[in-house]
Amino acid sequence: MTGHTMKTCWAVIVSTLLTVFALPTHAMEPAVRADDMIESIGVCTHWTYNDTPYGKEFPKAKKMLKELGVRYIRDRFTQRNVEIYNELGIKTTAIVMPEMETYLSLIRKHPDAVAAIEGPNESNLWQINYEDKKGFPDATRLFQNDLYQAVKNDPILKRIPVIATSTAYMGNNTPLYPLNSFDYAVIHSYPNGRSPSHLQHKLDNAQKLLEIGQIARPVIATEAGYHTAYGMGSRESQGTTDWAKAKLIPRLLTEYFKQGVVRTHIYEFICTHEHQNASGKRAEAKFGLLTYYMAPTAAYTAMKNFITILNDNDADFSPKALDLSINSSVDTLHHMLIQKGDGTYYLLLWNDVEVYNQDVHHPDYGKNIYNPDVAVTVSLPNVPMNTVKLYQPIHSDQPLDQVQPSAH
C-alpha cells in the first residue's frame, strides 16, 4: 500500500496483513502491543459510598463495570472489591489510609485481587495522624515509609508493588522530600477541559519526592479525568460538555500511555451526587462515566468502544515495526501504532486541538469547538494488505468505513 488519504480528528485504522514480510530498516514506525494499551486502563470507584449509586445500585454497577471492559479499578479495598475480582476478574489498586493493618489484613487474604497498594490519598487535603506525627507532611511521610516496609517484609504481600502517596495540586508533594518508599511514582492529573497532551511537567514533578541520587520511578496516574459541570467561570475547576469529554477520554488514555504512564485510572466510574456534593461543589458530582441515575454518558460509550476495538489477550509476542509515513497539513496530528497478537495493526490518529472553549471572556465560552476535518495521507510502501477499516470510538465499536488500499 503506497498511500491512503482520510479525514479525521480521531480514528483507528486497521491494517490486516496478507503475508509475513521483511521490512527495510529505514523509516520504521515501532508498534506496541494492544494488550499493553488495555492493561494501562483503569477506573476509580467508591464502593464504600453506601448512600450513593455505588451502594444503592451495586448489582447494576457491577454489570456496567463488566461491560466497560476495564481490568483495574482504584479504591479502598473492601469485600465488594473481593466480590468484583471473584466475579469479573477485575483487580484493585488499593488505597491504604489511615488504618493500615485493617486494609493489609484483608489484602493478605486476597492478594491476587490486588494490582498495587497505594499510600494515603491527597493527604495535604485529607490530613492524617499517625503514631506521634500529626498532619501533612510528617504523618504522611512516616505512614508511607512504614507501609512500604510492612508490604515488603510480608511473605504474602511483598510481590505487590507500592505506589507513592498522592497530593492534590501539582507541586504540593515537595514537602514530602525526601521520600523513597515506593515502587511507582504517582500523579493526579486533571486537564480541566483542555487537551491531555501537556503532561511532561507532571511526570517530572512526580519524581521530586525522591532523594538526590535515587533512580526515577515509573509513574501511575491513580486519578485523571474530566467533569461536566461546565460554564462556571472561575468558581471551580473547568469542566467540559459530555460531547467534549467523550472525545477527550480516549485521547487522554492514549497520550498518557504514549508518554510512559504505566496505568491511568479515569476518575470516576459513577457520579456520586445528582447536582452537587455535600460541600456545594458541582464539579465533584459530575466526574462520572455513568450518571447519578446509572445511565451511560457519551464518555462511557467512547471508552467502552475504545477498549472493545483494541482488546487483545495476547501478550506473548514482540510487536513488529512498520515502514510507515504519515503526512498532514497540520502539526497537531498525533499517532500511535498498535499491533495485536494475530498480526493486525491499529494506527491511532488524533488531532491535538482543543474541543471546548475555556476562555471566560469569549462569547462562545462554555461551548464545544467543532474543528474542521484534517486530511491525512498514510503511506505503507512495503506493506501488502487486503482492507483498511476506519473506526471512531466516539460513535461505535464497529468500522464506520472500509476501503481498498490504493496503489500509486
Buried (B, 14 or more C-beta within 10 A) or exposed (E): BBBBEBEBBBBBBBBEBEEEEEBEEEBEBEBBBBBBBBBBBBBBBBBEBEEBBBBEBBEEBBEBBBEBBBBBBBBBBBEBBBBBBEEBEBBBBBBBBBEBEEBBEBBBEBEEBBBBBBBBBBBBEEBBEBEEBEEBBBBBBBBBBBBBEBBBEBEEBEEBBBBBBBBBEBEBBEBBBEBBBBBBBBBBBBBBBBBBBEBEEBBEBBBBBBEEEEEEBBBBBBBBBBBBBBEBEEEBBBBBBBBBBBBBBBBBBBBBBBBEBBBBBBBBBBBBBEEBBEEEBBBBBBBBBBBBEBEBBBBBBBBBBBBBBBBBEEEEEEBBBBBBBBEBEEEBBBBBBBBBBEBBBBBBBBBBBBBBBBEEEEEEBBBBEEBEEBEBBBBBBBBEBEEBBBBBBBBBBEBEEEEEBEEE
